[in-house]
Amino acid sequence: MARKHIFVIKGIEKAGKTTVVNLIRNLLIGKHPNHKEIDYLTPRHHKEIKRIIIIGSIKIGLESQGDPSSRIYESIPFFVEEACDIIICATRTSGRTVNLINEYKLSHEIHWYEPIFSPNSPDNANDKKASEIFSEIVHVISNLQRSK
């Protein structure tokens, strides 16, 4: 059985974590136009996402909220129960949200990333970080598809 993966974008408040998760989602659905997507939030959550994207036989859970008082404590166990092969989420740099992710280190390979802080061009920095993470996710998807 192939190992499952969690890609974590960690950072301080307003560091671009939600933006990076959303950019990765956009890259995924752009590369895989035949995907299926399930949205678990009402439309009022315009920036935040909690979704599962299905690409062939690969399930990817995405949670953009990673603050200490956020949905992450419900979403990560939910994605594990839903048998997501890949989870993409945001956390703070330390504390309870990081501890939650570390609870899964025996069952999941965890990939940690920090947004690039660039006050002069935050959009370019977020795009660059999302592309970096997306490249790694594409590699993992390819390996998972071969092993299924």
C-alpha positions as CSV (number, residue, x, y, z in Angstrom):
1,M,0.0,0.0,0.0
2,A,1.4,3.4,-1.0
3,R,2.1,5.9,1.8
4,K,-0.2,8.8,2.1
5,H,1.1,12.4,2.2
6,I,0.3,15.7,3.9
7,F,1.6,18.9,2.4
8,V,1.6,21.7,5.0
9,I,2.0,25.4,4.4
10,K,3.0,26.8,7.8
11,G,3.4,30.4,8.7
12,I,2.3,33.3,10.9
13,E,-1.0,35.0,10.6
14,K,-1.5,36.7,7.2
15,A,1.6,35.1,5.7
16,G,-0.2,33.9,2.5
17,K,-1.0,30.4,3.6
18,T,-4.6,30.5,2.4
19,T,-3.6,32.1,-0.9
20,V,-1.0,29.3,-1.5
21,V,-3.5,26.5,-0.8
22,N,-6.0,28.2,-3.2
23,L,-3.3,28.6,-5.9
24,I,-2.4,24.9,-5.6
25,R,-6.0,24.0,-6.0
26,N,-6.2,26.1,-9.1
27,L,-3.1,24.5,-10.5
28,L,-4.4,21.0,-9.8
29,I,-7.8,21.5,-11.5
30,G,-6.0,23.3,-14.4
31,K,-3.8,20.3,-15.0
32,H,-6.6,17.8,-14.5
33,P,-9.7,19.1,-16.3
34,N,-11.6,15.8,-15.8
35,H,-11.3,16.0,-12.0
36,K,-14.3,15.8,-9.6
37,E,-14.5,18.3,-6.8
38,I,-16.6,18.3,-3.6
39,D,-17.0,21.6,-1.8
40,Y,-17.8,21.3,1.9
41,L,-18.4,25.0,2.6
42,T,-21.2,27.4,1.8
43,P,-20.5,30.2,-0.7
44,R,-19.9,32.8,2.0
45,H,-16.4,31.4,2.6
46,H,-15.1,33.1,-0.5
47,K,-11.4,32.8,0.3
48,E,-11.3,29.8,2.6
49,I,-11.7,26.3,1.2
50,K,-12.4,22.8,2.4
51,R,-12.6,20.4,-0.5
52,I,-11.8,17.0,-1.9
53,I,-10.6,16.8,-5.4
54,I,-10.7,13.4,-7.1
55,I,-8.2,12.8,-10.0
56,G,-8.7,9.3,-11.3
57,S,-8.3,7.1,-8.3
58,I,-6.4,9.7,-6.2
59,K,-8.3,11.7,-3.5
60,I,-6.8,15.1,-2.4
61,G,-8.2,16.9,0.6
62,L,-7.6,20.7,0.8
63,E,-8.1,22.8,4.0
64,S,-7.0,26.5,3.9
65,Q,-7.8,27.4,7.5
66,G,-4.9,26.7,9.8
67,D,-5.3,29.0,12.7
68,P,-5.6,27.7,16.3
69,S,-9.4,28.2,16.4
70,S,-10.2,26.9,12.9
71,R,-11.7,23.9,11.1
72,I,-8.3,22.1,10.8
73,Y,-9.1,20.0,13.8
74,E,-12.1,18.6,12.1
75,S,-10.8,18.6,8.5
76,I,-7.7,16.6,8.9
77,P,-9.4,13.6,10.6
78,F,-12.2,14.0,8.1
79,F,-9.8,13.7,5.1
80,V,-8.1,10.7,6.7
81,E,-11.5,9.0,7.2
82,E,-12.4,9.8,3.6
83,A,-9.2,8.0,2.6
84,C,-7.5,11.0,1.0
85,D,-4.2,10.0,-0.5
86,I,-2.9,13.6,-0.3
87,I,-3.9,16.3,2.2
88,I,-2.9,19.9,1.6
89,C,-3.4,22.3,4.5
90,A,-2.2,25.4,6.4
91,T,-1.0,25.6,9.9
92,R,0.7,28.2,12.1
93,T,4.5,27.9,12.6
94,S,4.2,26.0,16.0
95,G,1.7,25.0,18.6
96,R,-1.5,23.0,18.4
97,T,-2.0,23.1,14.7
98,V,1.5,21.8,14.1
99,N,1.0,19.2,16.8
100,L,-2.1,18.0,15.1
101,I,-0.3,17.3,11.9
102,N,2.6,15.6,13.7
103,E,0.0,13.1,15.1
104,Y,-0.1,11.6,11.5
105,K,3.6,11.2,11.0
106,L,3.5,7.4,11.4
107,S,0.8,7.0,8.7
108,H,1.6,9.9,6.4
109,E,4.7,11.4,4.9
110,I,4.6,15.1,5.9
111,H,6.1,17.8,3.7
112,W,6.5,21.2,5.4
113,Y,6.7,24.5,3.5
114,E,6.7,28.1,4.6
115,P,5.4,30.9,2.4
116,I,8.1,33.3,1.0
117,F,7.6,36.7,2.7
118,S,8.0,39.4,0.1
119,P,6.3,42.7,1.1
120,N,7.1,44.3,-2.3
121,S,5.6,41.5,-4.4
122,P,3.5,39.1,-2.3
123,D,1.6,37.7,-5.3
124,N,4.8,36.7,-7.1
125,A,6.1,35.1,-3.9
126,N,2.9,33.1,-3.3
127,D,2.8,32.0,-7.0
128,K,6.4,30.8,-6.7
129,K,5.7,28.9,-3.5
130,A,2.5,27.3,-4.9
131,S,4.4,26.2,-8.1
132,E,7.1,24.6,-6.0
133,I,4.7,22.7,-3.9
134,F,2.5,21.8,-6.9
135,S,5.6,20.3,-8.7
136,E,6.1,18.0,-5.7
137,I,2.4,17.1,-5.6
138,V,2.4,16.2,-9.3
139,H,5.4,13.8,-8.6
140,V,3.5,12.2,-5.7
141,I,0.3,11.8,-7.8
142,S,2.3,10.1,-10.5
143,N,3.9,7.7,-8.0
144,L,0.5,7.0,-6.4
145,Q,-1.2,6.3,-9.7
146,R,1.6,3.8,-10.6
147,S,1.1,2.0,-7.3
148,K,-2.7,1.7,-7.4
